Amino acid sequence: MSNANGMPTPMVSSSKLSKVGSDVVSDPTLFRSVVGALQYATLTRPKISFSVNKVCQFLSNPLEDHWKAVKRILRS
C-alpha cells in the first residue's frame, strides 16, 4: 500500500451497493477481517463511519463490488 493513491472521499456518492450484481469474493474471510479492522478504525476516524456501515451490511455474502468499496475506504 506504500504506492497507493489516496481518495478524497471514502465512498462515491452515487454508489449503490446491493446483494446481487457481481461475482462472489474469492476470500470472504479476508473481506470480513478487513471490514472488522475498519470498524475499529471508525473510533478515531468518524469520517469513514457511514461507508464502513454500508459494507458491513454485506458481511454474510460479500461481492466484488463490496470489496472495491472496502479498498476505496482504505485509500481515503
Secondary structure, DSSP 4 states (H G I P E B T S, - for coil): -TTPPP-SSSS-TT----SSSSPBPS-HHHHHHHHHHHHHHTTT-GGGHHHHHHHHTTSSS-BHHHHHHHHHHHH-
